[in-house]
Every structure is written in C-alpha cells, then in structure tokens.
Amino acid sequence: MSLLSDPRPGSARFIATYGAVAVLALLELAIAWQAIHPDVPPDYRAYYIDQTTTCMRQPVSGAYSLGATIDFRSGGDDTTELRPCGWEGPAGDGLHLLGETARLRFAVSEPNGSLTLTLALSAINTDGAPDQRVVVSANDTPLGTAIVAHGQSATVSFAIPAGLATATGLLDIVLDVPDAVSGRPGDSNTRKRSIKLTAATLSPA
C-alpha cells in the first residue's frame, strides 16, 4: 500500500483529504464574511444594507448657470443633471419628493462666494397629512428648516455660507422630510410622499 492510498490517520492521503476540507471550510467562511460585510460604496450600503436613507445617489454633473431659476414642472427645464436621487416626475406642478430624503446638485462657477438657495415648494394635500417640515443642508452643513402648510405652497430661501462648495465647485443640497406619509398601507419608506418642488434658484448673496 502506497502512502497516498493509505486512509489511516497520519497517512499522506488522510492529511491531504482533511487539508482540502479545511481549505474549503475557510473559503466558505470567507464568502460568508464577505456576504455579511460586503465591500461596497457608502451610498450603496446606506440604501440597500443599513437602510438609513431612501435616496440612492446617482452620478450627475450638476450643470447649472448661477442665478438661473430652474422650472421643475412638466414642460419646464431638463433637470436630469441636477437630481442625484429622491425625485419622481415631473408631473403637473412639479417634482414629487419620493421617500424621506432627496438631493439636488449644483456645479457653481463661484465656489468661494456666499449664496442664496430659493425653493418653491408645495405640500401634499392628502387627508390627515401634517404640515411638512423640510430640513435643508448643503454639503453636510445644516442650512435650516422650512415648514410648508398642508396643501399649501411656499417659497423659502436659505443662506449658504462662503466656501461650502467643493474644490471643483459642486454643491449637494439635501432635503430631509421627517413628516412624509405613506400613500397606501404597506408602502415602503421609499414610496412616502411629502412635497413637490416647483422651482429652484441658486444665486450670489
């Protein structure tokens, strides 16, 4: 009997067999660890795994002429490159903010100056829906909170301090809506409704 054909403990065949089993077990453990702790971008993790946001950010250029008023209504401006996530439409008098968070992106030509962000908003007119709080931030810096009364429209402005834009002039605006409501029983958080965005302007202060 050769050493390789000997199945007894301590033989070469025994060691090779159990060595292969050990390697396979380690490989399965590595795969399981990767499944539990995947190496994915932060936005992907927040949306799909941790479910800490309803806004899965997409790459957009933010192409924008400083001072221009953008019309988000049906038949208005093409706003695709200004909307990373969180919007549905346009439909009628604007874009629906879908879920609990939405983003706008602006590429500004004067990134070091103070700016003013003006938003035209309308709160949903659903029975039982509360007034809608809209918590606004720019590049992770809080700007303030607007309250839009149930079924009403409002134009609100926020001061953006100088120097918030990135080195490349990008300014990411986040709108959080903690009072968004589900349209139908059983809807997920990603289908909640709160406001519509009709227009937006980013201008020098």
C-alpha positions as CSV (number, residue, x, y, z in Angstrom):
1,M,0.0,0.0,0.0
2,S,1.4,3.4,-1.0
3,L,1.3,6.4,1.3
4,L,-1.1,8.2,-0.9
5,S,-3.6,5.4,-0.9
6,D,-3.4,4.8,2.9
7,P,-6.6,6.2,4.5
8,R,-5.4,5.8,8.1
9,P,-4.8,8.9,10.3
10,G,-1.4,10.2,9.9
11,S,-1.0,9.0,6.4
12,A,-0.4,11.3,3.4
13,R,-3.8,10.6,2.0
14,F,-5.5,11.4,5.3
15,I,-3.6,14.6,5.7
16,A,-4.3,15.7,2.1
17,T,-8.0,14.9,2.4
18,Y,-8.5,16.8,5.6
19,G,-6.3,19.6,4.4
20,A,-8.6,20.1,1.4
21,V,-11.6,20.1,3.7
22,A,-10.1,22.7,5.9
23,V,-9.2,24.9,2.9
24,L,-12.8,24.5,1.6
25,A,-14.2,25.5,5.1
26,L,-12.0,28.6,5.2
27,L,-13.2,29.6,1.7
28,E,-16.8,29.2,2.7
29,L,-16.2,31.3,5.9
30,A,-14.5,34.0,3.8
31,I,-17.5,34.0,1.4
32,A,-19.9,34.2,4.3
33,W,-17.9,37.1,5.9
34,Q,-18.0,39.0,2.6
35,A,-21.8,38.5,2.3
36,I,-22.3,39.9,5.8
37,H,-19.7,42.6,5.5
38,P,-19.6,43.5,1.7
39,D,-17.0,46.0,0.5
40,V,-19.5,48.4,-1.2
41,P,-19.7,52.1,-1.6
42,P,-21.2,54.1,1.3
43,D,-24.3,55.1,-0.7
44,Y,-25.0,51.5,-1.6
45,R,-24.6,50.4,2.0
46,A,-26.8,53.1,3.3
47,Y,-29.6,52.4,0.8
48,Y,-29.6,48.6,0.4
49,I,-27.9,47.2,3.6
50,D,-28.3,49.6,6.5
51,Q,-31.5,51.2,5.1
52,T,-30.6,54.5,6.7
53,T,-31.6,56.5,3.6
54,T,-34.3,56.3,0.9
55,C,-32.1,58.2,-1.6
56,M,-29.7,56.2,-3.6
57,R,-27.4,58.9,-5.1
58,Q,-26.6,58.7,-8.8
59,P,-23.8,60.4,-10.6
60,V,-24.9,63.7,-12.2
61,S,-23.0,66.7,-13.4
62,G,-25.0,69.4,-11.6
63,A,-24.6,71.6,-14.7
64,Y,-26.1,75.0,-13.9
65,S,-25.8,78.7,-14.6
66,L,-25.6,80.6,-11.4
67,G,-28.6,82.8,-10.8
68,A,-30.9,80.9,-13.2
69,T,-34.4,79.8,-11.9
70,I,-35.0,76.2,-12.8
71,D,-38.5,75.2,-13.6
72,F,-39.3,71.6,-12.4
73,R,-42.8,71.5,-13.7
74,S,-44.0,69.4,-16.7
75,G,-42.8,71.1,-19.9
76,G,-40.2,73.0,-17.9
77,D,-36.4,72.7,-17.9
78,D,-34.5,69.4,-18.3
79,T,-33.4,68.9,-14.8
80,T,-31.9,65.4,-15.1
81,E,-28.3,66.5,-14.3
82,L,-29.5,68.4,-11.2
83,R,-31.2,65.4,-9.5
84,P,-29.0,62.7,-7.9
85,C,-31.9,60.9,-6.2
86,G,-35.2,61.1,-4.4
87,W,-37.4,62.7,-7.0
88,E,-40.3,61.4,-9.2
89,G,-41.7,63.2,-12.2
90,P,-42.1,65.9,-13.2
91,A,-45.9,65.8,-13.0
92,G,-48.1,68.8,-13.4
93,D,-46.9,71.4,-10.9
94,G,-43.5,69.9,-10.1
95,L,-41.4,67.0,-8.9
96,H,-42.6,64.7,-6.2
97,L,-40.1,64.2,-3.4
98,L,-40.2,60.5,-3.0
99,G,-39.2,58.8,0.3
100,E,-37.7,60.6,3.2
101,T,-34.8,62.4,1.6
102,A,-34.0,63.9,-1.8
103,R,-30.9,65.6,-3.3
104,L,-30.1,68.4,-5.7
105,R,-26.6,69.1,-7.1
106,F,-25.3,72.4,-8.4
107,A,-22.0,73.0,-10.1
108,V,-21.3,76.6,-9.2
109,S,-18.9,78.9,-11.0
110,E,-18.1,81.0,-7.9
111,P,-17.5,78.3,-5.3
112,N,-16.0,80.6,-2.7
113,G,-18.8,83.2,-2.5
114,S,-21.8,83.3,-0.3
115,L,-25.0,82.1,-2.0
116,T,-28.8,82.1,-1.5
117,L,-30.9,79.0,-2.3
118,T,-34.5,79.6,-3.1
119,L,-37.0,76.8,-3.4
120,A,-40.7,76.9,-4.4
121,L,-42.5,74.0,-2.6
122,S,-46.0,72.6,-2.3
123,A,-47.1,70.3,0.5
124,I,-49.2,67.3,-0.3
125,N,-53.0,67.7,0.1
126,T,-53.7,64.2,1.4
127,D,-56.4,63.9,4.1
128,G,-54.8,63.6,7.5
129,A,-51.3,64.6,6.3
130,P,-49.5,67.0,8.6
131,D,-47.7,70.2,7.7
132,Q,-44.4,69.3,6.1
133,R,-41.0,70.1,7.6
134,V,-38.2,70.4,5.0
135,V,-34.8,70.2,6.7
136,V,-32.2,71.6,4.3
137,S,-28.4,71.1,4.3
138,A,-25.6,71.8,1.8
139,N,-22.5,69.6,1.7
140,D,-23.4,68.2,5.1
141,T,-23.8,71.7,6.7
142,P,-27.3,72.4,8.1
143,L,-29.0,75.5,6.5
144,G,-32.3,75.5,8.3
145,T,-35.9,74.1,8.3
146,A,-38.9,75.3,6.3
147,I,-42.5,74.4,7.2
148,V,-45.0,74.1,4.3
149,A,-48.6,74.0,5.5
150,H,-50.8,71.1,4.5
151,G,-52.0,71.6,0.9
152,Q,-50.3,74.9,0.5
153,S,-47.4,76.4,-1.4
154,A,-44.4,78.4,-0.1
155,T,-41.3,80.0,-1.4
156,V,-38.4,79.7,1.0
157,S,-34.8,80.8,1.0
158,F,-31.6,79.7,2.8
159,A,-28.3,81.4,3.2
160,I,-25.3,79.3,2.1
161,P,-22.0,80.4,3.7
162,A,-19.0,81.1,1.5
163,G,-16.6,78.2,1.0
164,L,-19.1,75.3,1.3
165,A,-18.7,74.1,-2.3
166,T,-16.1,71.5,-3.0
167,A,-12.8,72.4,-4.7
168,T,-14.5,71.5,-8.0
169,G,-17.5,73.8,-7.3
170,L,-20.0,71.1,-6.5
171,L,-22.8,71.8,-4.0
172,D,-25.0,69.0,-2.9
173,I,-28.3,70.1,-1.4
174,V,-30.1,67.6,0.8
175,L,-33.8,67.9,1.7
176,D,-35.0,65.7,4.5
177,V,-38.7,65.4,5.1
178,P,-39.4,63.8,8.5
179,D,-43.2,64.2,8.2
180,A,-43.6,62.4,4.9
181,V,-46.6,60.0,4.8
182,S,-47.3,56.7,3.0
183,G,-49.8,56.9,0.2
184,R,-51.1,53.5,0.7
185,P,-51.0,50.9,3.6
186,G,-47.9,48.7,3.2
187,D,-45.9,51.2,1.1
188,S,-42.2,51.2,1.9
189,N,-40.4,54.2,3.1
190,T,-39.0,54.8,-0.4
191,R,-42.6,55.5,-1.6
192,K,-43.5,58.1,1.0
193,R,-44.9,61.5,-0.1
194,S,-44.4,64.9,1.3
195,I,-43.9,67.9,-1.1
196,K,-43.4,68.9,-4.7
197,L,-40.6,71.0,-5.9
198,T,-41.7,73.6,-8.5
199,A,-38.7,75.8,-8.9
200,A,-35.2,76.4,-7.5
201,T,-32.7,79.2,-7.8
202,L,-29.1,79.4,-6.6
203,S,-27.8,83.0,-6.7
204,P,-25.0,85.1,-5.3
205,A,-25.9,86.5,-1.9
